[in-house]
Amino acid sequence: MQIMAIGFLFGPMAAGAAAGVNFTRLGRPQLQWPCIIMGIVLFAVEAFVVVYVLEEKAIRPVGMVMNVAIGLGFMLFQKGDFEAWRAKYSPKPPQGKDTYRPNRIGSLFLIGIGCAVAQVGVLFLLFSMQG
């Protein structure tokens, strides 16, 4: 659920980066960069749609729906790995293991804020070039 919330609050780039971090913590670090790159690509698609396709009054609601859908997609993509991790380590992981800590949301929000700043900067440039 954190990935979906981060996608809604901070956009697709943040959802991809947070999903990549979560995959690393779930023991699948090979999926970190593909998630980050997919988040960047999805942000580019969303930015194109928002800036060049939508009417001004539709930008905010459509952007929010797109953010939720992208966040949900990343969440569902890692659901199987999370369930496998939970089944393996429930109720408590062995001592010394790199554990997934769903309550450590501070790092995910830092990722989200950093990505949001980058996305706002790109959107500002696109809007300024358009008009």
Backbone hydrogen bonds, N-H to C=O, Kabsch-Sander energy under -0.5 kcal/mol:
donor,donor_aa,acceptor,acceptor_aa,energy
5,A,1,M,-2.4
6,I,2,Q,-2.7
7,G,3,I,-2.6
8,F,4,M,-2.3
9,L,5,A,-2.7
10,F,6,I,-3.1
11,G,6,I,-0.5
11,G,7,G,-1.6
15,A,11,G,-1.8
16,G,12,P,-2.4
17,A,13,M,-2.2
18,A,14,A,-2.7
19,A,15,A,-2.4
20,G,16,G,-2.2
21,V,17,A,-2.2
22,N,18,A,-2.5
23,F,19,A,-2.7
24,T,20,G,-1.9
25,R,21,V,-2.1
26,L,22,N,-1.8
27,G,24,T,-1.2
28,R,23,F,-3.1
31,L,28,R,-1.9
32,Q,29,P,-1.7
35,C,31,L,-1.8
36,I,32,Q,-2.1
37,I,33,W,-2.9
38,M,34,P,-2.4
39,G,35,C,-2.4
40,I,36,I,-2.0
41,V,37,I,-2.6
42,L,38,M,-2.9
43,F,39,G,-2.1
44,A,40,I,-2.3
45,V,41,V,-2.3
46,E,42,L,-2.7
47,A,43,F,-3.1
48,F,44,A,-2.2
49,V,45,V,-2.4
50,V,46,E,-2.9
51,V,47,A,-2.6
52,Y,48,F,-2.7
53,V,48,F,-0.6
53,V,49,V,-1.6
54,L,49,V,-2.2
58,A,55,E,-1.4
59,I,55,E,-0.7
59,I,56,E,-0.9
62,V,58,A,-2.0
63,G,59,I,-2.6
64,M,60,R,-2.3
65,V,61,P,-2.2
66,M,62,V,-2.6
67,N,63,G,-2.4
68,V,64,M,-2.4
69,A,65,V,-2.6
70,I,66,M,-2.5
71,G,67,N,-2.5
72,L,68,V,-2.8
73,G,69,A,-2.2
74,F,70,I,-2.3
75,M,71,G,-2.4
76,L,72,L,-2.8
77,F,73,G,-2.0
78,Q,74,F,-1.5
79,K,75,M,-0.6
79,K,76,L,-0.5
80,G,76,L,-0.6
82,F,78,Q,-2.4
83,E,79,K,-2.7
84,A,80,G,-2.3
85,W,81,D,-2.4
86,R,82,F,-2.7
87,A,83,E,-2.4
88,K,84,A,-2.1
89,Y,85,W,-2.6
90,S,86,R,-1.2
97,K,94,P,-1.7
99,T,97,K,-0.7
101,R,99,T,-0.5
104,R,101,R,-2.0
105,I,103,N,-1.5
108,L,104,R,-0.6
109,F,105,I,-2.4
110,L,106,G,-2.0
111,I,107,S,-2.1
112,G,108,L,-2.4
113,I,109,F,-2.8
114,G,110,L,-2.4
115,C,111,I,-2.6
116,A,112,G,-2.6
117,V,113,I,-2.2
118,A,114,G,-1.8
119,Q,115,C,-2.8
120,V,116,A,-2.8
121,G,117,V,-2.1
122,V,118,A,-2.2
123,L,119,Q,-2.8
124,F,120,V,-2.7
125,L,121,G,-2.1
126,L,122,V,-2.6
127,F,123,L,-3.0
128,S,124,F,-2.4
129,M,125,L,-2.0
130,Q,126,L,-1.7
131,G,127,F,-1.7
